[in-house]
Amino acid sequence: MKKLIQSVVNRIGYDLHKRDARFHSECCVAHLARETGFTTVLDVGANTGQFGSALREWGYRGRIISFEPLSLAHAMLLHTTRKDDLWMVAPRCAIGSKEEATEINVSANSVSSSLLEISDKHVNSAPDSKYIGQETIQVLPLDVIVPRLCDDKQTFFLKIDTQGFEESVLNGAPHTLGRCLAVQLELSLTKLYASDFLFQDGLNRMKNEGFEVFAIYPGFSNRESGQTLQADVIFLRNPSDL
C-alpha cells in the first residue's frame, strides 16, 4: 500500500517523506529544545508566523518572541498568536545593526521582502518575489530590544530569516548571541540581494562566534534547473564555549 501511494503521488509531481527531523528544521529545533534546554525562541523575520506555528506542530511548547516589520504581516502575526500565551509578538520593527528609520521593499509574495535590493536572478527564479512597494519602518538591534522583552535568565534559540540582512542582525546582537545555545540562519548560496554575506561567509562567521554546523536544510531553489539558491543552516554552540 505504501508503494502504491508513493507511486500515485509521484505521478502528479510530488514526493512523500517521513515526518522527522531529517526533512523539517522545526522538528530539529523542537529536538534541540529538549537536548539543550533553551527557554526562548527569537523568531527574527517571522512574517505571518509560519515558523512559530510549525514549532508548535512539532511539539515545542516553550516561549517564542517574533519580530516582523511589514504592517500587514505583523497584523496577521498578531492574529495567529492571539490564543498562545507563550508566543509574544514584538512591536513592529526590523532587526539590524543600529537604530534607524528606513524603507523596506515589499515583495508581491511578502516573504521575499527585504531592506536590500533584490537581484534579477531571484526574480527570474521566483517572479512573485518582485517588489511592489515600500513601507517606512523602524530598525532596532537585538541587543536593544531583547532586554526590554526578556529577563536575564532566559537562554535562546535564534532564528534569522531576513532576506540578505542576516549579517546586520548578527552585528547588532553580540550580547544576545552570547546567550544563544543554537542559531538558525537562512543563507544564500548565490547573490539574491545586494549583500555579500553568502553561505560560506555565514559558516565562517558562526564558527568565529563559537558555533558548529548541526544541520542543513535546502530552501529556495530554481524549479527548472534545480539549483539550490538558499539553505537554512542550524548551528549549535560548541560545548567548550558554554
C-alpha positions as CSV (number, residue, x, y, z in Angstrom):
1,M,0.0,0.0,0.0
2,K,2.8,2.4,0.9
3,K,4.5,1.8,-2.6
4,L,1.1,2.3,-4.3
5,I,0.5,5.6,-2.6
6,Q,4.1,6.8,-3.3
7,S,3.6,5.8,-7.0
8,V,0.4,7.8,-7.3
9,V,1.9,10.8,-5.6
10,N,5.0,10.7,-7.9
11,R,2.8,10.7,-11.0
12,I,1.3,14.0,-10.1
13,G,4.7,15.5,-9.4
14,Y,5.2,15.1,-5.6
15,D,7.3,13.1,-3.2
16,L,6.4,11.7,0.2
17,H,8.8,12.0,3.0
18,K,8.6,10.7,6.6
19,R,7.8,13.5,9.1
20,D,11.0,13.7,11.0
21,A,14.0,15.9,11.8
22,R,15.8,14.9,8.6
23,F,13.3,16.9,6.5
24,H,11.9,19.5,8.8
25,S,14.0,22.1,10.5
26,E,11.3,22.9,13.0
27,C,11.3,19.3,14.2
28,C,15.1,19.6,14.7
29,V,14.5,22.8,16.7
30,A,12.0,21.0,18.9
31,H,14.5,18.3,19.5
32,L,17.3,20.8,20.4
33,A,14.9,22.5,22.9
34,R,14.8,19.2,24.8
35,E,18.5,18.5,24.4
36,T,20.0,21.9,25.2
37,G,17.2,23.4,27.4
38,F,17.0,26.8,25.8
39,T,14.0,28.7,27.1
40,T,13.0,31.0,24.3
41,V,13.0,31.1,20.5
42,L,13.8,34.5,19.0
43,D,12.0,34.4,15.6
44,V,13.5,37.2,13.6
45,G,11.7,37.7,10.3
46,A,8.5,36.0,11.4
47,N,6.3,37.1,8.5
48,T,2.8,35.8,9.5
49,G,4.1,33.1,11.9
50,Q,4.9,30.2,9.7
51,F,8.0,29.1,11.7
52,G,6.4,29.5,15.1
53,S,3.3,27.6,14.0
54,A,5.4,24.8,12.7
55,L,7.3,24.7,16.0
56,R,4.0,24.3,17.9
57,E,3.0,21.5,15.5
58,W,6.3,19.6,16.2
59,G,5.7,19.8,20.0
60,Y,7.7,22.9,21.1
61,R,5.8,24.4,24.0
62,G,8.3,27.0,25.2
63,R,8.4,30.8,24.7
64,I,8.6,32.4,21.3
65,I,9.2,36.0,20.6
66,S,8.6,37.0,17.0
67,F,9.8,40.1,15.1
68,E,8.2,41.4,11.9
69,P,8.5,44.8,10.1
70,L,5.7,44.6,7.5
71,S,2.4,46.1,8.6
72,L,0.1,43.5,7.1
73,A,2.2,40.5,8.0
74,H,2.6,41.9,11.6
75,A,-1.2,42.2,11.9
76,M,-1.7,38.7,10.7
77,L,1.0,37.5,13.1
78,L,-0.9,39.1,16.0
79,H,-4.0,37.2,14.9
80,T,-2.0,33.9,14.6
81,T,-0.7,34.2,18.1
82,R,-3.8,35.6,19.9
83,K,-4.6,32.4,21.8
84,D,-1.0,31.4,22.6
85,D,0.1,32.9,25.9
86,L,3.7,31.9,25.4
87,W,4.1,33.4,22.0
88,M,4.9,37.1,22.1
89,V,4.9,39.5,19.1
90,A,7.3,42.4,19.5
91,P,6.2,45.8,18.4
92,R,6.5,46.1,14.6
93,C,10.2,46.6,13.7
94,A,13.0,45.2,11.6
95,I,16.1,43.9,13.3
96,G,19.5,45.2,12.2
97,S,22.9,46.6,13.4
98,K,21.7,50.0,14.5
99,E,18.6,52.1,15.5
100,E,17.2,53.9,12.5
101,A,14.1,54.6,10.4
102,T,14.3,53.4,6.9
103,E,12.3,51.9,4.0
104,I,11.7,48.2,3.4
105,N,10.9,46.9,0.0
106,V,7.7,44.9,-0.1
107,S,7.5,41.9,-2.4
108,A,4.4,40.5,-4.0
109,N,4.7,37.3,-2.1
110,S,5.5,39.1,1.2
111,V,8.2,36.6,2.3
112,S,10.8,37.9,-0.1
113,S,10.5,41.5,1.2
114,S,13.9,43.0,2.2
115,L,15.7,46.1,3.2
116,L,18.1,45.3,0.4
117,E,17.7,45.5,-3.4
118,I,16.7,42.2,-5.0
119,S,18.7,40.6,-7.8
120,D,17.3,39.7,-11.2
121,K,18.3,36.1,-10.6
122,H,16.0,36.0,-7.6
123,V,13.0,37.5,-9.5
124,N,13.6,35.2,-12.5
125,S,13.6,32.2,-10.3
126,A,10.5,33.4,-8.3
127,P,8.5,36.0,-10.2
128,D,6.3,36.7,-7.2
129,S,9.3,37.9,-5.3
130,K,9.3,41.2,-7.3
131,Y,9.0,44.4,-5.3
132,I,5.6,46.1,-5.5
133,G,6.1,48.9,-3.0
134,Q,7.8,50.2,0.2
135,E,7.0,50.9,3.8
136,T,8.7,53.1,6.4
137,I,9.9,51.0,9.3
138,Q,11.9,51.2,12.5
139,V,15.1,49.2,12.8
140,L,16.4,48.0,16.2
141,P,19.3,45.9,17.2
142,L,18.5,42.7,19.1
143,D,20.8,43.9,21.9
144,V,18.5,46.9,22.3
145,I,15.1,45.3,22.1
146,V,15.7,41.9,23.7
147,P,16.4,43.3,27.2
148,R,13.0,45.0,27.0
149,L,11.3,41.7,26.4
150,C,13.3,39.1,28.3
151,D,14.8,38.6,31.8
152,D,18.5,37.8,32.3
153,K,17.8,34.1,32.9
154,Q,16.4,33.3,29.5
155,T,18.6,31.4,27.0
156,F,17.8,31.4,23.3
157,F,17.4,29.7,20.0
158,L,17.9,32.5,17.5
159,K,16.3,32.1,14.0
160,I,17.2,34.7,11.4
161,D,15.3,34.8,8.1
162,T,15.8,38.4,6.8
163,Q,16.4,38.1,3.1
164,G,20.1,39.0,2.8
165,F,20.1,41.1,6.0
166,E,21.5,38.3,8.3
167,E,24.9,39.8,8.8
168,S,23.4,43.1,10.0
169,V,21.2,41.2,12.5
170,L,24.3,39.4,13.9
171,N,26.3,42.7,14.0
172,G,23.6,44.2,16.3
173,A,23.5,41.2,18.6
174,P,26.8,40.4,20.3
175,H,25.3,40.2,23.8
176,T,22.2,38.3,22.7
177,L,24.3,35.9,20.7
178,G,26.3,35.1,23.8
179,R,23.0,33.8,25.4
180,C,22.2,31.6,22.4
181,L,22.6,27.8,22.6
182,A,21.7,27.4,18.9
183,V,21.1,29.6,15.8
184,Q,19.3,29.1,12.5
185,L,20.3,31.3,9.6
186,E,18.8,31.4,6.1
187,L,21.9,31.7,3.9
188,S,22.1,32.4,0.1
189,L,24.4,30.3,-2.0
190,T,24.4,32.9,-4.7
191,K,23.8,36.7,-4.7
192,L,20.0,37.1,-4.4
193,Y,20.1,40.5,-2.7
194,A,22.5,43.4,-2.5
195,S,24.5,41.6,0.1
196,D,27.9,39.9,0.0
197,F,27.1,37.8,3.1
198,L,26.7,34.4,1.5
199,F,26.7,30.7,2.6
200,Q,30.4,30.3,3.3
201,D,30.5,33.7,5.0
202,G,27.8,32.6,7.3
203,L,29.6,29.4,8.2
204,N,32.8,31.3,8.9
205,R,31.1,33.9,11.0
206,M,29.3,31.4,13.1
207,K,32.5,29.4,13.6
208,N,34.2,32.5,14.9
209,E,31.2,33.1,17.2
210,G,31.7,29.6,18.8
211,F,29.1,27.6,16.9
212,E,29.4,24.5,14.7
213,V,27.1,23.3,11.9
214,F,24.4,20.9,13.2
215,A,22.1,20.6,10.3
216,I,21.5,22.0,6.8
217,Y,18.0,22.1,5.1
218,P,17.6,23.1,1.4
219,G,15.4,26.1,1.0
220,F,14.6,28.2,-2.0
221,S,15.6,26.6,-5.3
222,N,15.2,27.2,-9.0
223,R,12.3,24.9,-10.2
224,E,13.7,24.5,-13.7
225,S,17.4,23.9,-13.0
226,G,17.2,22.5,-9.5
227,Q,19.9,24.9,-8.4
228,T,19.7,25.5,-4.6
229,L,19.7,29.2,-4.0
230,Q,19.2,29.4,-0.2
231,A,19.5,27.0,2.7
232,D,18.6,27.0,6.3
233,V,21.6,26.1,8.5
234,I,21.3,25.3,12.2
235,F,24.3,25.9,14.3
236,L,24.9,24.5,17.8
237,R,27.2,26.2,20.3
238,N,30.4,24.4,21.0
239,P,30.2,22.9,24.5
240,S,33.6,24.4,25.3
241,D,32.1,27.9,24.7
242,L,29.1,27.4,27.0
